[in-house]
């Protein structure tokens, strides 16, 4: 209790975000990768909503770190309902009435606009740190649109395709070397976010 009272509001926010991260698991019950955890916390304290993440792996998953960021709509009922309807359509090829289709299209456009605002906020931050990342001889951090409902933060030049396809095309030694550089870029971005958070009034 005494420790809590001695912390500043920003330290409390960071600690709360850290505690929240520890409760998150994926569909297989696995916690957030240790190597990307602080990156997620740093984004959360800057009031970004993170959807999913990975530190990058040589032997499984994608061989580079990434974090998906969404707008606040990701947790509201309209969004969840929309995702459910979208899945029904994909699973059954069902046809919707014209009016309902227009409603879905409108909702999707609204969510896309909100996500573009979050992407713009991210781009401003990247404009500050990417010159330093590049000066260190590392790949810059970029943002790619990932579907209509979120954006993915990842290193520039990260290989495209499914993990199995990437490992067929790229030699293991090259994957290992690239992964180290990609992870160092993400660490620089994370350190920048953390320092900015604690410095700002």
C-alpha positions as CSV (number, residue, x, y, z in Angstrom):
1,X,0.0,0.0,0.0
2,X,2.8,2.4,0.9
3,X,4.6,1.7,-2.4
4,X,1.4,2.6,-4.3
5,X,1.0,5.9,-2.5
6,X,4.7,6.8,-3.3
7,X,4.3,6.3,-7.0
8,X,3.5,9.2,-9.4
9,X,0.3,9.1,-11.5
10,X,2.5,8.1,-14.5
11,X,4.2,5.3,-12.6
12,X,0.8,4.1,-11.4
13,X,-0.5,4.0,-15.0
14,X,2.5,2.1,-16.1
15,X,2.2,-0.4,-13.3
16,X,-1.5,-0.9,-13.9
17,X,-0.8,-1.5,-17.6
18,X,1.9,-4.0,-16.7
19,X,-0.6,-5.9,-14.4
20,X,-3.2,-5.9,-17.1
21,X,-0.8,-7.4,-19.6
22,X,0.0,-10.3,-17.2
23,X,-3.7,-11.3,-17.4
24,X,-3.9,-11.6,-21.1
25,X,-3.6,-14.9,-22.9
26,X,-4.2,-16.1,-26.5
27,X,-6.5,-18.8,-27.7
28,X,-4.1,-21.5,-26.6
29,X,-3.7,-20.0,-23.1
30,X,-0.2,-18.5,-23.8
31,X,0.8,-15.2,-22.3
32,X,2.2,-12.3,-24.3
33,X,5.8,-13.0,-25.4
34,X,8.4,-11.5,-23.0
35,X,10.2,-9.9,-25.8
36,X,7.2,-7.8,-26.9
37,X,5.5,-7.2,-23.5
38,X,7.1,-3.9,-22.7
39,X,6.3,-2.6,-26.3
40,X,2.6,-3.4,-25.6
41,X,2.7,-1.7,-22.2
42,X,4.3,1.4,-23.8
43,X,1.6,1.6,-26.4
44,X,-1.1,1.1,-23.8
45,X,0.0,3.9,-21.6
46,X,-0.1,6.1,-24.7
47,X,-3.7,5.1,-24.9
48,X,-3.4,2.8,-27.9
49,X,-5.5,-0.4,-27.9
50,X,-3.4,-3.4,-28.8
51,X,-5.2,-6.4,-30.2
52,X,-2.4,-9.0,-30.7
53,X,1.3,-9.2,-30.7
54,X,4.4,-11.4,-31.2
55,X,8.1,-11.0,-30.4
56,X,9.1,-12.9,-33.6
57,X,10.5,-16.4,-33.7
58,X,13.1,-18.3,-35.7
59,X,11.4,-21.7,-35.5
60,X,7.7,-20.8,-35.4
61,X,5.2,-18.0,-36.2
62,X,6.4,-14.9,-38.1
63,X,10.2,-14.2,-37.9
64,X,9.8,-10.5,-36.8
65,X,8.0,-8.7,-34.0
66,X,4.6,-7.1,-34.6
67,X,1.8,-5.5,-32.7
68,X,-1.8,-4.9,-34.0
69,X,-3.4,-1.6,-32.9
70,X,-7.1,-0.9,-33.1
71,X,-9.4,2.0,-32.3
72,X,-11.7,2.0,-29.2
73,X,-14.5,0.5,-31.4
74,X,-12.7,-2.9,-31.0
75,X,-14.4,-3.5,-27.7
76,X,-17.9,-2.0,-28.3
77,X,-21.0,-4.0,-29.0
78,X,-21.4,-2.7,-32.5
79,X,-18.0,-3.8,-33.5
80,X,-18.4,-7.3,-32.0
81,X,-21.8,-7.7,-33.7
82,X,-20.2,-6.6,-37.0
83,X,-17.4,-9.2,-36.6
84,X,-20.0,-11.9,-35.9
85,X,-22.0,-11.0,-39.0
86,X,-18.9,-10.9,-41.1
87,X,-18.0,-14.4,-39.9
88,X,-21.5,-15.7,-40.7
89,X,-21.2,-14.3,-44.2
90,X,-17.7,-15.9,-44.7
91,X,-18.8,-19.2,-43.3
92,X,-22.1,-19.5,-45.1
93,X,-21.9,-17.2,-48.2
94,X,-25.3,-15.9,-47.0
95,X,-27.0,-13.1,-48.7
96,X,-28.2,-10.1,-46.7
97,X,-31.0,-7.7,-47.4
98,X,-29.9,-4.5,-49.1
99,X,-30.8,-2.4,-46.1
100,X,-28.8,-4.6,-43.7
101,X,-25.8,-4.6,-46.1
102,X,-25.8,-0.8,-46.2
103,X,-25.9,-0.7,-42.4
104,X,-22.9,-3.0,-42.2
105,X,-21.0,-1.0,-44.9
106,X,-21.6,2.2,-43.0
107,X,-20.4,0.8,-39.7
108,X,-17.3,-0.6,-41.4
109,X,-16.6,2.9,-42.9
110,X,-17.0,4.5,-39.5
111,X,-14.6,2.0,-37.9
112,X,-12.1,2.5,-40.7
113,X,-12.1,6.2,-40.1
114,X,-11.5,5.7,-36.4
115,X,-8.6,3.4,-37.1
116,X,-7.1,5.9,-39.5
117,X,-7.0,8.4,-36.7
118,X,-5.1,5.9,-34.5
119,X,-2.8,5.2,-37.4
120,X,-2.1,9.0,-37.8
121,X,-1.2,9.2,-34.1
122,X,1.2,6.3,-34.6
123,X,2.8,7.8,-37.7
124,X,3.5,11.0,-35.8
125,X,5.4,9.0,-33.1
126,X,7.3,7.0,-35.8
127,X,8.3,10.2,-37.5
128,X,10.2,11.2,-34.3
129,X,12.0,7.9,-33.7
130,X,12.6,6.4,-37.2
131,X,15.4,8.8,-38.1
132,X,17.3,7.5,-34.9
133,X,16.5,3.9,-35.8
134,X,17.8,4.4,-39.3
135,X,20.9,6.2,-38.0
136,X,21.6,3.1,-35.9
137,X,21.7,1.1,-39.1
138,X,18.4,-0.7,-38.3
139,X,15.2,-1.2,-40.2
140,X,12.6,1.5,-39.5
141,X,9.3,0.7,-37.9
142,X,6.4,0.9,-40.3
143,X,2.6,0.5,-40.1
144,X,0.6,-1.6,-42.5
145,X,-3.2,-1.7,-42.7
146,X,-4.3,-5.0,-41.5
147,X,-7.9,-5.6,-42.7
148,X,-10.4,-2.8,-42.1
149,X,-10.3,-2.9,-38.3
150,X,-6.7,-2.4,-37.2
151,X,-3.1,-1.5,-38.2
152,X,0.0,-3.6,-37.7
153,X,3.2,-2.2,-36.4
154,X,6.2,-4.1,-37.7
155,X,9.8,-3.5,-39.0
156,X,10.3,-2.3,-42.5
157,X,11.3,-5.0,-44.9
158,X,9.8,-7.8,-42.9
159,X,9.2,-10.8,-45.1
160,X,5.7,-11.3,-46.4
161,X,3.7,-14.5,-46.5
162,X,2.8,-17.4,-44.2
163,X,5.5,-18.5,-41.7
164,X,6.0,-21.8,-43.4
165,X,6.4,-20.1,-46.8
166,X,9.0,-17.6,-45.4
167,X,11.1,-20.5,-44.0
168,X,11.1,-22.3,-47.3
169,X,12.4,-19.2,-49.1
170,X,14.7,-17.6,-46.5
171,X,17.8,-19.5,-45.1
172,X,17.7,-20.0,-41.3
173,X,20.9,-18.0,-40.8
174,X,19.4,-15.0,-42.6
175,X,16.2,-15.3,-40.6
176,X,18.2,-15.3,-37.3
177,X,20.2,-12.3,-38.4
178,X,17.2,-10.3,-39.6
179,X,15.2,-11.2,-36.5
180,X,17.9,-9.7,-34.2
181,X,17.8,-6.4,-36.2
182,X,14.0,-6.3,-36.3
183,X,13.8,-6.9,-32.5
184,X,16.4,-4.2,-31.8
185,X,14.3,-1.7,-33.9
186,X,11.3,-2.5,-31.9
187,X,13.3,-2.1,-28.6
188,X,14.3,1.4,-29.8
189,X,10.7,2.3,-30.6
190,X,9.7,1.0,-27.2
191,X,12.3,2.9,-25.3
192,X,11.3,6.0,-27.1
193,X,7.7,5.6,-26.2
194,X,8.6,4.9,-22.5
195,X,10.8,7.9,-22.3
196,X,8.3,10.2,-24.0
197,X,5.5,9.0,-21.6
198,X,7.5,9.8,-18.5
199,X,8.8,13.1,-19.8
200,X,5.6,14.6,-21.0
201,X,3.5,16.7,-18.6
